């Protein structure tokens, strides 16, 4: 239907386009961007899924749990509501603004890293990390005392381990996955 050059005219505006040049550029762009686009969609989907599951689990924990642990699997798994104003493992209690700013910087770093990402395993790992960071950061932003100083809701207790949440779990799984990808020499970009 279109071959060679063609001219599109709009009342008062006239512009000439070379269809051949556009098609060549499009094929190149599409073939190079398809893995990147899939990877970005996977990062977004994984992080959104983790964020939603974490958000709803924390909402249920706040509604249904108390400071007194509830046994689920004997003494192995207990559910207990706690509020953590520090880092993982309740370290640096009261340093929520510092951890909030570190989280914001980490999110920025993830966005920069993901710009050229094409590996699907890396995309899932980065999505898990982003979702976990967003889950805990949302607590620091929107729970009392609010804006970067809020406490993170933790509710899962295992023996000899501090109380944690699903965002923490996602971050740990992401770190393990990234370590495996590095050890097995899987590149983030093809």
N, C-alpha and C positions, 0 to 999 in steps of 0.2 A: 504494500500500500504506500509506504513512504520509501523513497530511494533518493540518495544523494542529498542535495540541499533542498529545503522547503522554506516557505515564507509564511509566517503567521501575521495576520493583520488585525488590528483592533482599531476601531475608529480613532483616528488621531495618533495612533502608535503603530510603528512598523518595525519589525525585528526579524532578522534572518538567523536560522539555526542550522547547524550541520548535524543531521540525525546520525550519521555514521560515527562521528566523534563522540556523541553522547552515549550511543550504545556501547562503544568500546569502553568508555569510562565506567559506565554502569556495571558491565560484566565484571570488570576488575574490582570495583568497589564491593559488589555483592559477594563475589567469591571470597574476598579477604575478610569481609565483615560478618559473614554468616556464623562462624564459630564464636566470634566475639559477642555477637548479639545473643546467641544461645547461652553463652557463659554469663552475660550480664542478667538475662532473664532468670537464670538459675540462682544467681546470687540474691536477686531481689525476692524470688519465691521462697528460697530457704530462710532468708532472714525474716521475711514477713510471717512465715509459718512459725518459726521459733518465737518471735515476738508475741504473736497471738496466743500460742499455747502457754507461754510464760505469763502473759497478762491475765488470762482467764484462771490459770492455776493459782496465781497470787490473790486474785479477787476471791476465789473460793476459800483459800486458806484464811484470809482476813475475816471472812464471813463465818467460817465453820470451826476454826481451830483456836486454841488458847495456849497460854504459856506452859500448861501441863501437857506433857507428851501423851499421845494416843498410840498404843501399840498396834501395828498393822501385821507384822511378821515377827511376833514374839519380841525379843529384845534386839533383833537385827534391824528392823525398819520401824521407825516411829515418825509420827507427824507432830510437829511442834511449831507454833507460831513465834517467831522472833523478828526483831527489827534491827538491822545492822547499819550503823552509821559509818563504818570503817570499810576496810578492804576485805578481800577474801579471808576466811578463817578468823574474822573479827579482829584483824590487826589494824592498828592505827585508828581506833575508834574516835570519831569526832572529826576526821579528816575528809568528810564527804565532799567539800568543794574542790579539794585537790584531785580526788578520784573522778569527780565529774569532769573536770577540765582535761584530765588524762584520757577519759573516755571520748570526749569530743575530739581531741587530737587523733586518737586511734581511729575514729570513724572517718576523719578526713584522710588519714593515711590509707585506709581501706578503699575509699573512693578513688584515690590516685592510683593505687595498685591495680584496682579492678578495671581501669580504663583500657588496658591492653590485654586483659585476661582472655585466654581462649581454651584453657584446659577445664574440662567438666569436673574432675575430682577437686581441682583447686577452687572452682566456683562454689561447689557444695561446702567445702571447708571454710571458705571466706564468708559464705552466707550464714553458716552456723555461728561463726565468730561475730559477725555484724549483728545478727539477731540477739545473741546473748548480751552484747554490749548495750544495744538499744533497750533491751528489757530492764537491765539494772539501771541504766541512765534515766529511763522514764520514771523509775521510783525516786531517784535523787532529784528529779525536776518537779514531780507532781505530788509527792507525799510530804507530810509535815516534817520539818518546818519549811518545806518548799524550796524552790529555785536553787538547785545545785547542792542543797544541804539536807535533802530528804533521806530517810532511812530505807534501805532495801529490805523487802519482805523475804525472809528465809523460812522454810517450812519442812524440809526433809532432813531427818536425823538418822545417821548410821553410827554404829559403835566406833568409838575412838576417832570421830571425824566431826568437824563443826557443822552446824545446821546450814543447809544450802538450799538453792532453788533450781528451777529448770534452766534459767539463763546461765547460771554457773555451770550446770551440767553441759550445756551447749558450748560454752567457752572451752571447757576442759576437753570435750570430744573434738572440737576444732583444733586445739593445740596438738592433740595426739595425731589427728589426721594430717596436719601440716608437717609434723615431724616425720611421719611415715612417707609422705610425698617427697620430702627432702632426702631422706635416707635411700629411697628407691629411685632417686634422680628423675622424678616426674617434673617436667618444666611447666611453669604457669602459662607460658606463651609458646605456641608452636611455631 
